[in-house]
Amino acid sequence: MSEASKRATIYFDAGLHAALRVKAAHTNRSISDLVNDAVRAALAEDQEDLAAFENRVAEPTMTYEALLDDLKAHGKI
């Protein structure tokens, strides 16, 4: 753990905590390492999603009704 690390108290569901303990033991890693990696992955995914929205902001939009009409007109529904 580095000096820049911060301590936090997290309450896990009992089953999830048991699974984390088993995975930590099997991978020779700490629960903190596993949780940090999972949080990093979730935040990176959020960042990718936001970037995708940003890239598509200029695309034309269509109402739900128009989408249904288009799907019906093309035999998709």
N, C-alpha and C positions, 0 to 999 in steps of 0.2 A: 504494500500500500504506500503510495507516495504522499508527500507532505501536502499536496494539493487536494488530496482526497477529503471528502466530507462524510461525516457519519449521519445516517438517517435510520429511523426505526420504521420498519415495514412489517405489516401483519399479513401473513399468508394463510390461505385456506389450508387446513391440516393436510389434506391429500396432496396439494401442490407443494407444500413444504417437504413432505416425504419424498416426492418425486425429485425435487431439487437436491435433496441430500443424497439420494441414490445416484443421480447423474453426476453430482460433484465428486462423489467417491469413485465412480467408474471412469471419470475423465481426469482424475487427479487435479481438480481445480476447486476453487472455493465457491460457495454459493454467491458471494459478492461478485466474483468474476463472471459467473453465469448471468446474474441479473444485470450487471453493467453491459455485457454484450447484447442481451435481449433489449434493453432500453435503447442502446445505440442503434440497433437494427430497426426498432420501431420508429425512432426519430428520423433516421435516414429515409425510411419508407415514406414518412409524412412529408419530408423535404422533396422527395421525388414526385409525390402526388401534387404538391403545390406548384412545382416547376411545370408539370404537365398541364395543370389548369392555366398557368400563366402563358404557356405556349399556345394554348387553344382559345385564348380570350377573344381573338379577332375572328374566330370562325362564326359563320352565320348560325343563328338559333332557329328552332322550330318548336311550335307548340305541341303538346301531347296529342291534341286532336288532329293536327296536321300530320304528325308522324303516323297515327293510326290510319288516316286516309291514304297516305302514301303506301303504307304496307298493304292495305286492302287493294289499292289500285294495281299493285305489282304482284298480286296473288300470294303474298306471304302470310296473310291471315284470312 
